[in-house]
Amino acid sequence: MKKSLPTVVIVGRPNVGKSTFFNRLVGKRIAVVEDSPGITRDRLYAEVTWNRNRFQVVDTGGIVFQDSDPMEEQIKVQAEVALAEADVVIFLADVMDGVHPDDRDLANHLRGITKPVLVVVNKADNFDREDYANEFYSLGLGHVFPVSSLHGSGVAEVLDEVITHIPILPDDFEEKEEVRLAIVGRPNVGKSSLVNAFTGEQRMIVSNIAGTTRDAIDTELVHEGETFRLIDTAGIRRRGKIQGSVEYYMVNRAEKAIERAVCAMVVVDGSEGLTDGDKRVMKLAHDAGKACVIAVNKWDTKEPPDGHPRKNTQIKKDFVKVVRNEIPELAYAPVVFTSAIESAGLEPALDMVLSALESYYFRISTGQLNRLIQDAIFDKPHVTHGRQFKVYYATQVSTAPPTFVLFCNNPDLMHFSYQRYLLNKIRGLFPLQGTPIRLFARSSHDKDEDKKKGS
């Protein structure tokens, strides 16, 4: 039976330590932490296990009810959506500041919800500060929990209280099977807008300011009966330009998001064409060995929608040709054209992801593979320094991505150009669109050794 985990949402005004507290609950550094307000702008999700109880915790952006900044308004919307999902709310405050007027505004707002609210006062690093935390009883929300997110003190008591308010998972609980899809690209190509369009919900904060998304954000979506986990990531820029800045952590999170995913959707700005930054992002996905789909977004700026009399199908073909010429190592990646603002091309993009994953997990029978390799070598023998490259046996050792090993007379005799020839032969019979494939040569002596170990 497929179910969702109970949800615990952390809210509070900016810079009270929500992301540090979130990381403490999760047990690892997921949220970006820096001593300046506004670092977390979207909702972050992660799973927590405490005393054999499992739940997901949600970090939100800092809420200021009196701020008229459009970005702050979007943060409030994000927090409201999170509160609607919550089973328990953790209201985090800062003992060093005392009861701030913004704390009172938020407390008044939380009194209107029916969910359990736990008042957690952060930065209570010593006995005196724990005493100062008593001031927060004046908010009228019940018991106050003094904690130190940095050192971990008091956090266990909060978790003990949380699990008294969440449903106990049944013995037959089974997590949702999901497709982990990383939405990656350079800054400001429309990644968050695309996620919002996929979900039909203002899930991500959207701005034309590059860098609005700073963490890797997870969102669930169901398409064709499959559950997708969309991981929206901060825009990737060249490392040399970002070392030591918040953007350094943004890139680090994006790379980790690709590692966590099974497929990367590389978003390109169709209005600008292919850039060196786009090619760097594509190479990241390729080098990580992930299935890959290239989504050319903002295509509404290039041509009108299907059925329009000025529709020009050639313009798409020309764009694909540029992609294939500029980054031939990703010739296997399908190209789809989308417009987040027009909600166009979204279903074909997700269909293409599912198709790419079929290739990603594809397995060729040993007999077919050996016939294919032997025929390829017969058609085009390979000789290096007067010695012929011979393959005695071929096998597929894994999927995700499909990986093949050739047991041969001497691995050093397989030149990279001949390796590419054999890979092309495999793709000629099995197109495997959307996935990289790997091919390695090993000495036939290694195969003999493996047999001895197995006997």
VENMOCOR-V441285 format. One record per backbone hydrogen bond with DSSP energy under -1.0 kcal/mol. NH is the residue of the N-H (numbers start at 1). CO is the residue of the C=O. E is the energy in kcal/mol with one decimal. If there is no record, write none. Layout:
NH|CO|E  NH|CO|E
This chain:
3|174|-1.2  8|56|-2.9  9|88|-2.4  10|58|-3.0  11|90|-2.8  21|17|-2.5  22|18|-2.8  23|19|-2.6  24|20|-2.0  25|21|-2.4  26|22|-2.4  27|23|-2.1  28|23|-1.0  36|34|-2.5  44|59|-2.2  46|57|-1.6  48|55|-3.3  50|53|-3.1  53|50|-2.1  55|48|-2.3  56|6|-3.4  57|46|-3.1  58|8|-2.7  59|44|-2.2  63|12|-2.0  73|69|-2.1  74|70|-1.9  75|71|-2.0  76|72|-2.1  77|73|-1.8  78|74|-2.4  79|75|-2.3  80|76|-2.4  81|77|-2.3  82|78|-2.1  83|79|-2.6  84|80|-1.9  85|81|-1.0  87|7|-3.3  88|7|-1.6  89|116|-2.8  90|9|-3.3  91|118|-2.8  92|11|-3.0  93|120|-2.3  95|122|-2.3  97|94|-1.0  104|100|-1.7  105|101|-2.1  106|102|-2.2  107|103|-2.7  108|104|-2.5  109|105|-1.8  110|106|-2.5  111|107|-1.5  112|109|-1.3  113|110|-1.7  118|89|-2.9  120|91|-2.7  121|145|-2.4  122|93|-3.2  124|147|-2.8  125|123|-1.7  130|126|-1.9  131|127|-1.8  132|128|-1.9  133|129|-1.3  134|131|-1.6  135|132|-1.8  136|133|-2.0  137|134|-2.0  138|135|-1.6  139|136|-1.4  140|137|-1.8  145|119|-2.8  147|121|-2.8  148|153|-2.4  152|148|-3.0  155|152|-1.3  158|154|-1.3  159|155|-2.4  160|156|-2.6  161|157|-1.7  162|158|-2.5  163|159|-2.1  164|161|-1.0  165|162|-2.0  173|170|-1.8  179|227|-3.0  181|229|-2.4  182|263|-2.6  183|231|-2.8  184|265|-2.2  194|190|-2.0  195|191|-2.1  196|192|-2.5  197|193|-2.2  198|194|-2.6  199|195|-2.2  200|196|-1.9  201|196|-1.0  203|201|-2.7  212|209|-1.1  217|232|-3.2  219|230|-1.8  221|228|-2.1  223|226|-2.8  226|223|-2.3  228|221|-4.3  229|179|-3.2  230|219|-3.4  231|181|-3.1  232|217|-2.7  233|183|-1.3  236|185|-2.0  241|238|-1.5  242|239|-1.8  243|239|-1.2  245|242|-2.1  250|246|-1.7  251|247|-2.4  252|248|-2.0  253|249|-2.6  254|250|-2.2  255|251|-2.6  256|252|-1.9  257|253|-2.4  258|254|-2.0  259|255|-1.9  260|256|-2.0  261|257|-1.2  262|180|-2.6  263|180|-1.6  264|291|-2.8  265|182|-3.3  266|293|-2.2  267|184|-3.3  268|295|-2.8  270|297|-3.0  272|269|-1.4  273|269|-1.5  279|275|-1.9  280|276|-2.0  281|277|-1.9  282|278|-2.4  283|279|-2.1  284|280|-1.7  285|281|-1.9  286|282|-2.5  287|283|-3.2  288|284|-1.6  289|286|-1.7  290|285|-1.9  291|262|-1.9  292|434|-2.7  293|264|-2.3  294|334|-2.7  295|266|-2.5  296|336|-3.3  297|268|-2.8  297|295|-1.0  299|338|-2.3  301|298|-1.7  302|299|-1.7  303|299|-1.8  308|305|-1.8  311|308|-2.1  317|313|-1.3  318|314|-2.4  319|315|-1.7  320|316|-2.6  321|317|-2.2  322|318|-1.8  323|319|-2.2  324|320|-2.6  325|321|-2.2  326|322|-2.7  327|323|-2.2  330|327|-1.8  331|328|-1.9  333|330|-1.8  336|294|-2.9  338|296|-2.7  339|344|-2.2  344|339|-2.2  349|345|-1.3  350|346|-2.0  351|347|-2.8  352|348|-2.2  353|349|-1.5  354|350|-2.1  355|351|-2.2  356|352|-2.5  357|353|-2.1  358|354|-1.5  359|355|-1.5  360|356|-2.2  361|357|-1.8  362|359|-1.4  369|365|-2.4  370|366|-2.4  371|367|-2.2  372|368|-2.4  373|369|-2.6  374|370|-2.5  375|371|-2.3  376|372|-2.1  377|373|-2.4  378|374|-2.3  379|375|-2.3  380|376|-1.8  384|387|-3.1  387|384|-2.0  389|382|-3.2  392|407|-2.7  393|407|-1.4  395|405|-2.0  397|403|-1.9  398|403|-1.3  400|360|-3.0  403|398|-2.4  404|438|-2.5  405|395|-2.8  406|440|-3.0  407|393|-3.1  408|442|-3.0  409|390|-1.8  413|410|-1.9  414|411|-1.7  415|413|-1.1  419|415|-2.3  420|416|-2.2  421|417|-1.7  422|418|-2.4  423|419|-2.3  424|420|-2.4  425|421|-1.7  426|422|-2.0  427|423|-2.4  428|424|-1.7  429|425|-1.3  430|426|-2.9  434|332|-2.5  435|432|-1.4  438|402|-2.4  440|404|-2.5  442|406|-3.2  444|408|-2.4  446|443|-1.2  448|444|-1.7  449|445|-2.4  450|446|-2.4  451|447|-2.1  452|448|-2.0  453|449|-2.3  454|450|-1.8  455|451|-1.2
